[in-house]
Amino acid sequence: MELTGAQILMEILKEEGVDTIFGFPGGAVIDLYDELIRSELRHILVRHEQGAVHAADGYARASGKVGVCLVTSGPGATNTVTGIATAYMDSIPMVIVTGQVSAHLIGNDAFQEVDIVGITRPCTKHNYLVNRVQDLARTLKEAFFIARSGRPGPVLVDIPKNLGLAKTDYQPIPPVSIKSYNPTYLPNMKQIRKALALLKTAKRPVIFGGGGVILSKASQELSTLAHALRIPVTTSLMGLGAFPGSDPLWLGMLGMHGTYRANMAISNCDLLIAVGVRFDDRVTGKTDCFADQAKIVHIDIDPTSIRKNIPVAVPVVGDCRQSLIALNRMITEEGLVASDEQRQEWLDQVLLWRKQHKLAYEQTAEVIKPQYVIEKLYKLTRGEAIITTEVGQNQMWSAQFYHFDRPQQFLTSGGLGTMGFGLPAAIGAQVAYPEQTVVDIAGDGSIQMNIQEMATAVQYKLPVKVVILNNRCLGMVRQWQQLFYDKRYAHTLFEHAPDFVKLAEAFGAHGLRATRPDEVEATLARGLAIKGPVIMDFVVESEECVYPMVPAGKPITDMLLV
């Protein structure tokens, strides 16, 4: 049958199981939008294109589906770049459709023309400029295939305006196969046996999980391995929720702001099973000292991530879930168990580290401590909320004091550290799970990056809750200035800020404020009970720091403690 390019786009989105897209219209995509309103797809109109990408990202992280957004050419396309880079760094499956000027105008500096394919080449898994309407269907199918397969990531498809109305014969596209792109899902069993051999002799093993565990849906298999051999578990920031935070084997998060026991366990283990991680600098600290007593098994579907930052004894290229299934099967077949004699001394040492230095703060009767707000939020939501964060101190305190028991519950910008991520990501998560409580834990600086998306939440009646830890400064940068720059607070203190309660009301949302510790729990309870979107402004201690903290370039054992 003969279809226009716009109709083909809607047909492919339907075939790929897309039910919601996030976007902002413009001239180059006007024909696509004209077709969109005739379709059954739900469109969420954001207030800024960066918000569209973050919302699609949050939707993808929460649901496990491919997130989709649609924006126009020129500034509409360039406004997506920060969101695309955010998704790329965290391996989030997304398809970004951008409008382009008509094909015959490309290269002529036409109105709202920009080379978005060239601009986004370094921060997409792949991208396309579609030159012919006959290629559109195949290109879109490839985009979804590439975005969700192997190590996931964002794929951009740039569509010239004239393709929206151009017609071609359309036939359903068969399953995509790309000769030059064949991710390895099943691990080499010789490598799994080598890993098993190391597990048999290890006395002080640790499992280190990352975002790849969540993306491959391998959380249950990770827990099975940990419990079978009584191995303590830590994760990166992106891996939080991959292993239950309430489990006795849980060490807490690893790295620059990780727990004392996690950092000490990694530094003293004799075997490290690393699953779905990339050993980024915030985790490793000084690489020469990272797990320097251990043999390392590294499981990852991306072979370029293995040995990139840290040398390993046993590389395993494969899907995290499939690799752990194979390893657990071998453990069962051989009847391998961890005896009390083999493991108890190690577990006792971990327990001692936990007792020596717990995550701690001192709450007085006068000033609200930010950690206190998060602990009360955890209590009132019973640990069941989907939490998004902005970036900075609010992000680290959320990671430390809200205990995540399931995957896809903690949504944050890890690799890029994008301020302004949390609110639109919360909107995307709320769209994916309308009945869930979704809370964005924010700083007063980062929330202002994309505060305009409150209008989106109000328009679509999305009951997103925003908890602002208002310390009247850019907290994490101020903390570094306090600790390492003799308190020279160079442009990190806010001399003026909006009244967030009035701002919420201006958007048509509810605004609440707490200024004393005895107001915190009641304010949270009231805000969570309100059916619509809410901004809760908590005026907290301005000079509170995130501890532990590993100074840049130091081993993760060199922690600044409370």
VEXPA-949390 format. One record per residue (C-alpha): residue number from 0; residue in three letters; x, y, z. Coordinates in nm, 4 decimals, padded with zeros to 6 digits. Example, Ala and Ser with C-alpha at 12.3 -4.5 7.8 and 13.67 -1.06 7.14 Angstrom:
BEGIN
     k     r          x          y          z
     0   ALA    01.2300   -00.4500    00.7800
     1   SER    01.3670   -00.1060    00.7140
END
This chain:
BEGIN
     k     r          x          y          z
     0   MET    00.0000    00.0000    00.0000
     1   GLU    00.1125    00.3564   -00.0653
     2   LEU    00.1835    00.5685    00.2420
     3   THR    00.3380    00.9073    00.3125
     4   GLY    00.6567    00.9351    00.5171
     5   ALA    00.4528    01.0639    00.8096
     6   GLN    00.2219    00.7618    00.7905
     7   ILE    00.5196    00.5274    00.7694
     8   LEU    00.6627    00.6788    01.0890
     9   MET    00.3369    00.6162    01.2743
    10   GLU    00.3144    00.2631    01.1331
    11   ILE    00.6662    00.1734    01.2494
    12   LEU    00.6078    00.3232    01.5943
    13   LYS    00.2972    00.1075    01.6270
    14   GLU    00.4837   -00.2045    01.5085
    15   GLU    00.7585   -00.1391    01.7642
    16   GLY    00.5074   -00.1295    02.0484
    17   VAL    00.5459    00.2427    02.1166
    18   ASP    00.2479    00.3835    02.3058
    19   THR    00.3863    00.7214    02.4165
    20   ILE    00.6197    00.9786    02.2656
    21   PHE    00.7471    01.3026    02.4138
    22   GLY    00.7967    01.6044    02.1938
    23   PHE    00.7696    01.9641    02.0862
    24   PRO    00.6427    02.0617    01.7372
    25   GLY    00.7954    02.2940    01.4788
    26   GLY    00.7904    02.3720    01.1088
    27   ALA    01.0134    02.0864    00.9946
    28   VAL    00.7924    01.8260    01.1659
    29   ILE    00.4535    01.9871    01.1098
    30   ASP    00.3470    01.7113    00.8692
    31   LEU    00.4592    01.4429    01.1153
    32   TYR    00.2533    01.6099    01.3882
    33   ASP   -00.0448    01.6414    01.1572
    34   GLU   -00.0361    01.2649    01.1147
    35   LEU    00.0361    01.2067    01.4833
    36   ILE   -00.2966    01.3529    01.5967
    37   ARG   -00.4737    01.1004    01.3711
    38   SER   -00.2931    00.8082    01.5361
    39   GLU   -00.3588    00.6275    01.8640
    40   LEU   -00.0215    00.7267    02.0050
    41   ARG   -00.0137    00.9326    02.3226
    42   HIS    00.1918    01.2485    02.2840
    43   ILE    00.3251    01.4383    02.5856
    44   LEU    00.3870    01.8027    02.4989
    45   VAL    00.6883    01.9184    02.6979
    46   ARG    00.7978    02.2789    02.7423
    47   HIS    01.1561    02.2400    02.6179
    48   GLU    01.3202    01.9838    02.3897
    49   GLN    01.5757    01.8896    02.6560
    50   GLY    01.2783    01.7995    02.8727
    51   ALA    01.1460    01.5753    02.5942
    52   VAL    01.4648    01.3690    02.5828
    53   HIS    01.4950    01.3421    02.9627
    54   ALA    01.1283    01.2415    02.9875
    55   ALA    01.1718    00.9731    02.7208
    56   ASP    01.4864    00.8651    02.9071
    57   GLY    01.3000    00.8381    03.2396
    58   TYR    01.0235    00.6440    03.0664
    59   ALA    01.2830    00.4024    02.9255
    60   ARG    01.4669    00.3565    03.2556
    61   ALA    01.1473    00.2908    03.4488
    62   SER    00.9733    00.0667    03.1941
    63   GLY    01.2612   -00.1075    03.0188
    64   LYS    01.1107   -00.0060    02.6826
    65   VAL    01.2664    00.2152    02.4164
    66   GLY    01.1942    00.5807    02.4906
    67   VAL    01.0890    00.7948    02.1927
    68   CYS    01.0871    01.1706    02.1372
    69   LEU    01.0077    01.3935    01.8396
    70   VAL    01.1442    01.7461    01.7859
    71   THR    01.1910    01.9931    01.5045
    72   SER    01.5050    02.1009    01.3183
    73   GLY    01.7719    02.3560    01.4101
    74   PRO    01.7414    02.4767    01.7703
    75   GLY    01.4823    02.2091    01.8425
    76   ALA    01.7374    01.9450    01.7487
    77   THR    02.0327    02.1075    01.9233
    78   ASN    01.8291    02.1420    02.2430
    79   THR    01.8223    01.7614    02.2607
    80   VAL    02.1994    01.7140    02.2680
    81   THR    02.2435    01.7237    02.6472
    82   GLY    01.9640    01.4699    02.6910
    83   ILE    02.1066    01.2442    02.4205
    84   ALA    02.4527    01.2548    02.5787
    85   THR    02.2940    01.1744    02.9164
    86   ALA    02.1271    00.8641    02.7735
    87   TYR    02.4416    00.7644    02.5847
    88   MET    02.6635    00.7728    02.8931
    89   ASP    02.4156    00.5569    03.0864
    90   SER    02.3335    00.3173    02.7964
    91   ILE    01.9620    00.3979    02.7804
    92   PRO    01.7619    00.2689    02.4779
    93   MET    01.6054    00.5636    02.2967
    94   VAL    01.5049    00.6740    01.9486
    95   ILE    01.5182    01.0475    01.8859
    96   VAL    01.3367    01.1663    01.5706
    97   THR    01.4432    01.5113    01.4542
    98   GLY    01.3051    01.7183    01.1731
    99   GLN    01.5380    01.8539    00.9054
   100   VAL    01.4984    02.1140    00.6331
   101   SER    01.3822    01.9786    00.2981
   102   ALA    01.6418    01.7624    00.1254
   103   HIS    01.7104    02.0090   -00.1587
   104   LEU    01.7956    02.2797    00.0976
   105   ILE    02.0437    02.0781    00.3016
   106   GLY    02.3836    02.2475    00.2921
   107   ASN    02.2439    02.5865    00.1935
   108   ASP    02.2269    02.7358    00.5446
   109   ALA    01.8486    02.7275    00.5251
   110   PHE    01.6286    02.8609    00.8056
   111   GLN    01.6628    02.6333    01.1117
   112   GLU    01.9116    02.4044    00.9395
   113   VAL    02.1787    02.2333    01.1460
   114   ASP    02.3876    01.9201    01.0920
   115   ILE    02.2424    01.7298    01.3864
   116   VAL    02.3858    01.4015    01.2565
   117   GLY    02.7352    01.5482    01.2719
   118   ILE    02.6732    01.7127    01.6072
   119   THR    02.5423    01.3957    01.7739
   120   ARG    02.7797    01.1438    01.6179
   121   PRO    02.9985    01.1309    01.9336
   122   CYS    02.7010    01.0875    02.1719
   123   THR    02.4716    00.8421    01.9913
   124   LYS    02.5056    00.4707    01.9459
   125   HIS    02.4216    00.5369    01.5800
   126   ASN    02.2444    00.8059    01.3795
   127   TYR    02.0878    00.8509    01.0373
   128   LEU    01.9949    01.1187    00.7877
   129   VAL    01.7169    00.9722    00.5707
   130   ASN    01.7490    01.0962    00.2125
   131   ARG    01.4686    00.8988    00.0451
   132   VAL    01.1198    00.8149    00.1660
   133   GLN    01.1770    00.4617    00.0337
   134   ASP    01.4464    00.4157    00.3008
   135   LEU    01.2456    00.5527    00.5925
   136   ALA    01.0760    00.2336    00.7144
   137   ARG    01.3934    00.0260    00.7083
   138   THR    01.5908    00.3027    00.8791
   139   LEU    01.3386    00.3359    01.1603
   140   LYS    01.3317   -00.0428    01.2159
   141   GLU    01.7122   -00.0477    01.2314
   142   ALA    01.7071    00.2431    01.4773
   143   PHE    01.4878    00.0524    01.7231
   144   PHE    01.6894   -00.2670    01.6761
   145   ILE    02.0202   -00.0906    01.7451
   146   ALA    01.8812    00.1112    02.0380
   147   ARG    01.7598   -00.1918    02.2349
   148   SER    02.0129   -00.4615    02.1380
   149   GLY    02.3595   -00.5338    02.2743
   150   ARG    02.4689   -00.2499    02.4978
   151   PRO    02.1647   -00.0205    02.4615
   152   GLY    02.1864    00.3437    02.3663
   153   PRO    02.0235    00.6386    02.1906
   154   VAL    01.9797    00.6374    01.8114
   155   LEU    01.8882    00.9530    01.6204
   156   VAL    01.6910    00.9602    01.2941
   157   ASP    01.6940    01.2925    01.1051
   158   ILE    01.4012    01.3271    00.8596
   159   PRO    01.3899    01.6069    00.5986
   160   LYS    01.0614    01.7959    00.5875
   161   ASN    00.9721    01.6923    00.2325
   162   LEU    00.9719    01.3226    00.3314
   163   GLY    00.6689    01.3788    00.5546
   164   LEU    00.4350    01.4132    00.2540
   165   ALA    00.6351    01.2099    00.0003
   166   LYS    00.4708    00.8765   -00.0836
   167   THR    00.6078    00.5296   -00.1418
   168   ASP    00.4868    00.1723   -00.1462
   169   TYR    00.5019    00.0351    00.2079
   170   GLN    00.5456   -00.3283    00.3013
   171   PRO    00.5998   -00.4564    00.6563
   172   ILE    00.9724   -00.4843    00.7292
   173   PRO    01.1020   -00.8305    00.8268
   174   PRO    01.3108   -00.8679    01.1463
   175   VAL    01.6248   -00.6591    01.1181
   176   SER    01.9640   -00.8195    01.0705
   177   ILE    02.2808   -00.6139    01.0237
   178   LYS    02.5859   -00.8076    00.9080
   179   SER    02.8346   -00.5701    01.0661
   180   TYR    02.6538   -00.5580    01.4000
   181   ASN    02.6177   -00.8824    01.5946
   182   PRO    02.6354   -00.8391    01.9738
   183   THR    02.7578   -01.1412    02.1685
   184   TYR    02.4837   -01.2549    02.4059
   185   LEU    02.6009   -01.6044    02.5039
   186   PRO    02.9297   -01.6172    02.6959
   187   ASN    03.2260   -01.8378    02.6110
   188   MET    03.1854   -02.1322    02.8483
   189   LYS    03.5618   -02.1677    02.8879
   190   GLN    03.5642   -01.8234    03.0462
   191   ILE    03.2728   -01.9136    03.2738
   192   ARG    03.4675   -02.2206    03.3906
   193   LYS    03.7681   -02.0003    03.4663
   194   ALA    03.5443   -01.7765    03.6757
   195   LEU    03.4080   -02.0808    03.8572
   196   ALA    03.7597   -02.2026    03.9334
   197   LEU    03.8400   -01.8705    04.0988
   198   LEU    03.5176   -01.8834    04.3008
   199   LYS    03.6130   -02.2259    04.4363
   200   THR    03.9296   -02.0965    04.5999
   201   ALA    03.8271   -01.7421    04.6934
   202   LYS    03.8145   -01.6606    05.0635
   203   ARG    03.7245   -01.2923    05.0389
   204   PRO    03.5039   -01.2495    04.7292
   205   VAL    03.2919   -00.9453    04.6445
   206   ILE    03.0319   -00.8967    04.3702
   207   PHE    03.0289   -00.5539    04.2039
   208   GLY    02.7171   -00.4843    03.9966
   209   GLY    02.6481   -00.1945    03.7642
   210   GLY    02.3801   -00.0526    03.5407
   211   GLY    02.4287   -00.3402    03.2981
   212   VAL    02.2699   -00.5758    03.5515
   213   ILE    01.9511   -00.3689    03.5449
   214   LEU    01.9517   -00.3198    03.1677
   215   SER    01.9880   -00.6951    03.1071
   216   LYS    01.7263   -00.7798    03.3733
   217   ALA    01.9824   -00.9893    03.5621
   218   SER    01.9015   -00.8808    03.9179
   219   GLN    01.7534   -01.2145    04.0221
   220   GLU    02.0509   -01.4048    03.8825
   221   LEU    02.2887   -01.1727    04.0675
   222   SER    02.1038   -01.2381    04.3933
   223   THR    02.1089   -01.6128    04.3274
   224   LEU    02.4879   -01.6067    04.2900
   225   ALA    02.5380   -01.3945    04.6024
   226   HIS    02.3169   -01.6125    04.8211
   227   ALA    02.4476   -01.9433    04.6863
   228   LEU    02.8053   -01.8609    04.7867
   229   ARG    02.7374   -01.5997    05.0568
   230   ILE    02.9183   -01.3218    04.8744
   231   PRO    02.8729   -00.9581    04.9808
   232   VAL    02.7499   -00.7235    04.7067
   233   THR    02.8165   -00.3626    04.6179
   234   THR    02.7056   -00.1609    04.3157
   235   SER    02.7834    00.1584    04.1339
   236   LEU    02.5419    00.4508    04.1429
   237   MET    02.3805    00.3189    03.8231
   238   GLY    02.3485   -00.0285    03.9736
   239   LEU    02.1453    00.0726    04.2800
   240   GLY    01.8421   -00.1554    04.3008
   241   ALA    02.0160   -00.4397    04.1189
   242   PHE    02.0584   -00.6043    04.4618
   243   PRO    01.8153   -00.5415    04.7504
   244   GLY    01.9302   -00.2636    04.9811
   245   SER    01.7691   -00.4455    05.2744
   246   ASP    01.9643   -00.7701    05.2165
   247   PRO    02.2206   -00.8669    05.4861
   248   LEU    02.4825   -00.9176    05.2127
   249   TRP    02.4416   -00.5601    05.0871
   250   LEU    02.7522   -00.3451    05.1306
   251   GLY    02.6079   -00.0189    05.0040
   252   MET    02.7262    00.1877    04.7104
   253   LEU    03.0919    00.1908    04.6072
   254   GLY    03.3236    00.4769    04.5213
   255   MET    03.3762    00.8476    04.5849
   256   HIS    03.0676    00.8746    04.8083
   257   GLY    03.0320    00.5036    04.8762
   258   THR    03.0064    00.3417    05.2169
   259   TYR    03.3126    00.2702    05.4272
   260   ARG    03.2434   -00.1030    05.4263
   261   ALA    03.1996   -00.1192    05.0469
   262   ASN    03.5234    00.0647    04.9771
   263   MET    03.7147   -00.1397    05.2335
   264   ALA    03.5696   -00.4691    05.1088
   265   ILE    03.6707   -00.3944    04.7499
   266   SER    04.0188   -00.2948    04.8644
   267   ASN    04.0693   -00.6142    05.0660
   268   CYS    03.8903   -00.8775    04.8584
   269   ASP    04.0804   -01.1568    04.6852
   270   LEU    03.8220   -01.2006    04.4058
   271   LEU    03.6032   -00.9382    04.2433
   272   ILE    03.3133   -01.0487    04.0233
   273   ALA    03.2286   -00.7337    03.8239
   274   VAL    02.9018   -00.7535    03.6293
   275   GLY    02.7751   -00.4882    03.3887
   276   VAL    03.0157   -00.2154    03.5002
   277   ARG    03.2667    00.0074    03.3247
   278   PHE    03.4953    00.0942    03.6197
   279   ASP    03.4491    00.4697    03.5871
   280   ASP    03.6711    00.7091    03.7798
   281   ARG    03.4054    00.7884    04.0442
   282   VAL    03.4097    00.4198    04.1403
   283   THR    03.7787    00.3334    04.1186
   284   GLY    03.9563    00.6385    04.2572
   285   LYS    04.3284    00.5871    04.1958
   286   THR    04.3223    00.2925    03.9562
   287   ASP    04.6605    00.1507    04.0658
   288   CYS    04.5149    00.0861    04.4109
   289   PHE    04.1688   -00.0364    04.3089
   290   ALA    04.1079   -00.3971    04.4202
   291   ASP    04.4835   -00.4461    04.4051
   292   GLN    04.4702   -00.7680    04.6110
   293   ALA    04.2059   -00.9282    04.3903
   294   LYS    04.1758   -01.1284    04.0763
   295   ILE    03.8972   -00.9733    03.8715
   296   VAL    03.6283   -01.1423    03.6624
   297   HIS    03.4594   -00.8869    03.4361
   298   ILE    03.1275   -00.9735    03.2675
   299   ASP    02.9944   -00.7278    03.0098
   300   ILE    02.8216   -00.7369    02.6730
   301   ASP    03.0438   -00.4555    02.5454
   302   PRO    03.3949   -00.5897    02.4795
   303   THR    03.5349   -00.2348    02.4620
   304   SER    03.4482   -00.1841    02.8302
   305   ILE    03.6617   -00.4785    02.9414
   306   ARG    04.0206   -00.3916    03.0363
   307   LYS    03.9590   -00.0299    02.9310
   308   ASN    04.0223    00.1130    03.2779
   309   ILE    04.1155   -00.1829    03.4997
   310   PRO    04.3141   -00.4993    03.4087
   311   VAL    04.1163   -00.8205    03.4635
   312   ALA    04.2084   -01.1865    03.5023
   313   VAL    03.8996   -01.3370    03.3376
   314   PRO    03.7117   -01.1363    03.0737
   315   VAL    03.3632   -01.2653    02.9917
   316   VAL    03.1970   -01.1045    02.6892
   317   GLY    02.8247   -01.1691    02.6978
   318   ASP    02.4857   -01.0572    02.8207
   319   CYS    02.4939   -01.0199    03.1994
   320   ARG    02.1839   -01.2310    03.2545
   321   GLN    02.2896   -01.5114    03.0217
   322   SER    02.6384   -01.5148    03.1715
   323   LEU    02.5099   -01.5335    03.5302
   324   ILE    02.2625   -01.8054    03.4342
   325   ALA    02.5517   -02.0097    03.2957
   326   LEU    02.7674   -01.9481    03.6044
   327   ASN    02.4838   -02.0316    03.8465
   328   ARG    02.4071   -02.3491    03.6530
   329   MET    02.7685   -02.4647    03.6887
   330   ILE    02.7638   -02.3859    04.0606
   331   THR    02.4490   -02.5977    04.1023
   332   GLU    02.5799   -02.8853    03.8899
   333   GLU    02.9019   -02.9036    04.0908
   334   GLY    02.7239   -02.8651    04.4242
   335   LEU    02.9481   -02.5739    04.5129
   336   VAL    02.8659   -02.4147    04.8491
   337   ALA    03.0469   -02.1742    05.0778
   338   SER    03.1216   -02.3335    05.4122
   339   ASP    03.1052   -02.1349    05.7348
   340   GLU    03.4785   -02.1844    05.7750
   341   GLN    03.5431   -02.0527    05.4252
   342   ARG    03.3246   -01.7451    05.4432
   343   GLN    03.2375   -01.6469    05.8006
   344   GLU    03.5671   -01.4744    05.8784
   345   TRP    03.5185   -01.2505    05.5729
   346   LEU    03.1572   -01.1710    05.6558
   347   ASP    03.2550   -01.0905    06.0153
   348   GLN    03.5173   -00.8481    05.8877
   349   VAL    03.2600   -00.6769    05.6657
   350   LEU    03.0260   -00.6486    05.9642
   351   LEU    03.3060   -00.4925    06.1700
   352   TRP    03.3670   -00.2294    05.8992
   353   ARG    02.9957   -00.1560    05.8991
   354   LYS    02.9940   -00.1006    06.2763
   355   GLN    03.3091    00.1125    06.2684
   356   HIS    03.1782    00.3726    06.0253
   357   LYS    02.8075    00.3900    05.9508
   358   LEU    02.6477    00.6505    05.7291
   359   ALA    02.5730    00.9182    05.9853
   360   TYR    02.4635    01.2753    06.0447
   361   GLU    02.3558    01.4751    06.3479
   362   GLN    01.9998    01.6098    06.3426
   363   THR    01.9432    01.8960    06.5836
   364   ALA    01.6132    02.0558    06.6850
   365   GLU    01.6878    02.3790    06.4999
   366   VAL    01.8003    02.3090    06.1417
   367   ILE    01.6824    02.0433    05.8956
   368   LYS    01.9533    01.8072    05.7776
   369   PRO    01.8971    01.6884    05.4181
   370   GLN    01.9653    01.3260    05.5097
   371   TYR    01.6811    01.3451    05.7607
   372   VAL    01.4374    01.4470    05.4874
   373   ILE    01.5329    01.1458    05.2744
   374   GLU    01.5115    00.9052    05.5674
   375   LYS    01.1608    01.0312    05.6446
   376   LEU    01.0666    01.0034    05.2757
   377   TYR    01.1894    00.6425    05.2752
   378   LYS    00.9811    00.5682    05.5845
   379   LEU    00.6623    00.7294    05.4531
   380   THR    00.6849    00.5652    05.1096
   381   ARG    00.7891    00.2322    05.2680
   382   GLY    01.0790    00.2258    05.0236
   383   GLU    00.8434    00.1627    04.7323
   384   ALA    00.8567    00.4923    04.5406
   385   ILE    01.0300    00.5430    04.2096
   386   ILE    01.2990    00.7984    04.2864
   387   THR    01.4542    01.0304    04.0326
   388   THR    01.7191    01.2824    04.1243
   389   GLU    01.8855    01.5904    03.9970
   390   VAL    02.2660    01.5956    04.0246
   391   GLY    02.4886    01.6941    04.3142
   392   GLN    02.4532    01.6498    04.6882
   393   ASN    02.0830    01.5658    04.6536
   394   GLN    02.1780    01.2747    04.4259
   395   MET    02.4391    01.1324    04.6624
   396   TRP    02.2216    01.1623    04.9739
   397   SER    01.9420    00.9856    04.7862
   398   ALA    02.1792    00.7049    04.6948
   399   GLN    02.2962    00.6734    05.0541
   400   PHE    01.9764    00.7100    05.2556
   401   TYR    01.6946    00.5769    05.0357
   402   HIS    01.7385    00.2005    05.0249
   403   PHE    01.6443    00.0499    04.6887
   404   ASP    01.5154   -00.3064    04.6880
   405   ARG    01.4310   -00.3485    04.3212
   406   PRO    01.5724   -00.2528    03.9827
   407   GLN    01.4363    00.0390    03.7775
   408   GLN    01.3453    00.2180    04.1000
   409   PHE    01.6322    00.4692    04.1072
   410   LEU    01.6614    00.6915    03.7988
   411   THR    01.9545    00.9297    03.7881
   412   SER    02.2102    01.0757    03.5491
   413   GLY    02.5242    00.8825    03.6351
   414   GLY    02.7834    00.9148    03.3600
   415   LEU    02.7161    01.2708    03.2442
   416   GLY    02.5856    01.4126    03.5723
   417   THR    02.3167    01.6283    03.4127
   418   MET    02.1530    01.8933    03.6277
   419   GLY    01.7895    01.9295    03.5265
   420   PHE    01.7448    01.5576    03.4609
   421   GLY    01.5237    01.4682    03.7558
   422   LEU    01.1941    01.6481    03.6954
   423   PRO    01.1404    01.5523    03.3288
   424   ALA    01.2670    01.2000    03.4049
   425   ALA    01.0082    01.1775    03.6836
   426   ILE    00.7412    01.2826    03.4331
   427   GLY    00.8511    01.0024    03.2000
   428   ALA    00.8482    00.7490    03.4842
   429   GLN    00.5034    00.8665    03.5957
   430   VAL    00.3711    00.8230    03.2406
   431   ALA    00.5105    00.4684    03.2402
   432   TYR    00.3610    00.3890    03.5829
   433   PRO    00.0569    00.6134    03.6498
   434   GLU   -00.0290    00.4410    03.9788
   435   GLN    00.3208    00.4527    04.1284
   436   THR    00.4483    00.7202    04.3628
   437   VAL    00.7235    00.9058    04.1735
   438   VAL    00.9466    01.1510    04.3595
   439   ASP    01.2170    01.3789    04.2215
   440   ILE    01.4730    01.4586    04.4926
   441   ALA    01.6272    01.7879    04.3861
   442   GLY    01.8561    02.0685    04.4840
   443   ASP    01.7416    02.4276    04.4623
   444   GLY    02.0025    02.4907    04.1924
   445   SER    01.9417    02.1918    03.9677
   446   ILE    01.5609    02.2071    03.9837
   447   GLN    01.5738    02.5463    03.8140
   448   MET    01.7390    02.3934    03.5063
   449   ASN    01.4120    02.2410    03.3810
   450   ILE    01.1500    02.3783    03.6206
   451   GLN    00.9322    02.4676    03.3200
   452   GLU    00.8318    02.1013    03.2966
   453   MET    00.6035    02.1504    03.5975
   454   ALA    00.3602    02.2858    03.3404
   455   THR    00.3786    01.9488    03.1615
   456   ALA    00.3066    01.7619    03.4843
   457   VAL    00.0082    01.9859    03.5574
   458   GLN   -00.1337    01.9678    03.2033
   459   TYR   -00.1315    01.5881    03.1993
   460   LYS   -00.2341    01.5520    03.5655
   461   LEU    00.0834    01.3614    03.6505
   462   PRO    00.1135    01.3508    04.0316
   463   VAL    00.4916    01.3890    04.0405
   464   LYS    00.6301    01.4969    04.3780
   465   VAL    00.9372    01.7220    04.3898
   466   VAL    01.1357    01.7270    04.7149
   467   ILE    01.3758    02.0226    04.7097
   468   LEU    01.6682    02.0114    04.9527
   469   ASN    01.7061    02.3879    04.9575
   470   ASN    02.0504    02.4849    05.0840
   471   ARG    02.0634    02.8177    04.8956
   472   CYS    02.3739    02.7172    04.7015
   473   LEU    02.5205    02.4836    04.4419
   474   GLY    02.5888    02.2295    04.7114
   475   MET    02.8399    01.9863    04.5670
   476   VAL    03.0628    02.2517    04.4120
   477   ARG    03.0365    02.4510    04.7350
   478   GLN    03.1432    02.1381    04.9268
   479   TRP    03.4589    02.1090    04.7159
   480   GLN    03.5276    02.4785    04.7701
   481   GLN    03.4801    02.4290    05.1448
   482   LEU    03.7118    02.1286    05.1686
   483   PHE    03.9802    02.2062    04.9097
   484   TYR    03.9646    02.5810    04.8303
   485   ASP    03.9703    02.7375    05.1798
   486   LYS    03.5988    02.8192    05.1642
   487   ARG    03.6378    03.0524    04.8688
   488   TYR    03.2779    03.0198    04.7531
   489   ALA    03.3224    03.1461    04.3988
   490   HIS    02.9717    03.1995    04.2603
   491   THR    02.8138    02.8992    04.4316
   492   LEU    02.5962    03.0847    04.6818
   493   PHE    02.2567    03.2055    04.5620
   494   GLU    02.1880    03.5676    04.6534
   495   HIS    01.8438    03.5385    04.4990
   496   ALA    01.6156    03.2428    04.4329
   497   PRO    01.2466    03.2008    04.3567
   498   ASP    00.9853    03.1289    04.6191
   499   PHE    00.9266    02.7665    04.5240
   500   VAL    00.5853    02.7520    04.6936
   501   LYS    00.4587    03.0483    04.4928
   502   LEU    00.6262    02.9108    04.1809
   503   ALA    00.4429    02.5808    04.2225
   504   GLU    00.1159    02.7654    04.2569
   505   ALA    00.1925    02.9755    03.9489
   506   PHE    00.2220    02.6497    03.7501
   507   GLY   -00.1063    02.5261    03.8952
   508   ALA    00.0640    02.2747    04.1253
   509   HIS    00.0679    02.2571    04.5052
   510   GLY    00.3512    02.4161    04.7032
   511   LEU    00.4572    02.3275    05.0584
   512   ARG    00.7486    02.4335    05.2763
   513   ALA    00.9229    02.3109    05.5909
   514   THR    01.1813    02.5188    05.7781
   515   ARG    01.2118    02.3174    06.1019
   516   PRO    01.2893    01.9494    06.1657
   517   ASP    00.9557    01.8981    06.3426
   518   GLU    00.7751    02.0027    06.0225
   519   VAL    00.9471    01.7559    05.7901
   520   GLU    00.7385    01.4420    05.8354
   521   ALA    00.4043    01.6239    05.8264
   522   THR    00.5029    01.8174    05.5140
   523   LEU    00.6092    01.4985    05.3363
   524   ALA    00.2950    01.3153    05.4418
   525   ARG    00.0740    01.5988    05.3199
   526   GLY    00.2612    01.6318    04.9907
   527   LEU    00.2483    01.2590    04.9187
   528   ALA   -00.1253    01.2514    04.9938
   529   ILE   -00.2135    01.5286    04.7461
   530   LYS   -00.3334    01.3783    04.4190
   531   GLY   -00.1679    01.6258    04.1821
   532   PRO    00.1906    01.7440    04.1285
   533   VAL    00.3560    01.8970    04.4352
   534   ILE    00.6724    02.0934    04.5089
   535   MET    00.7930    02.0533    04.8682
   536   ASP    01.0590    02.3044    04.9689
   537   PHE    01.2764    02.1928    05.2627
   538   VAL    01.5062    02.4659    05.3909
   539   VAL    01.8102    02.2623    05.4986
   540   GLU    02.1530    02.3187    05.6512
   541   SER    02.3541    02.5088    05.3882
   542   GLU    02.7019    02.3815    05.4808
   543   GLU    02.6176    02.0127    05.5196
   544   CYS    02.8592    01.7889    05.3265
   545   VAL    02.8263    01.4453    05.1711
   546   TYR    03.0379    01.1893    05.3554
   547   PRO    03.2221    00.9614    05.3050
   548   MET    03.4150    01.1415    05.0343
   549   VAL    03.7225    01.0240    04.8453
   550   PRO    03.9254    01.3212    04.7167
   551   ALA    03.9978    01.3158    04.3442
   552   GLY    04.2945    01.0989    04.2492
   553   LYS    04.3113    00.9212    04.5863
   554   PRO    04.2555    00.5482    04.6546
   555   ILE    03.9026    00.4679    04.7674
   556   THR    04.0429    00.3709    05.1087
   557   ASP    04.1408    00.7370    05.1659
   558   MET    03.7976    00.8507    05.2754
   559   LEU    03.7035    01.1735    05.4458
   560   LEU    03.4591    01.0580    05.7125
   561   VAL    03.2056    01.2405    05.9287
END
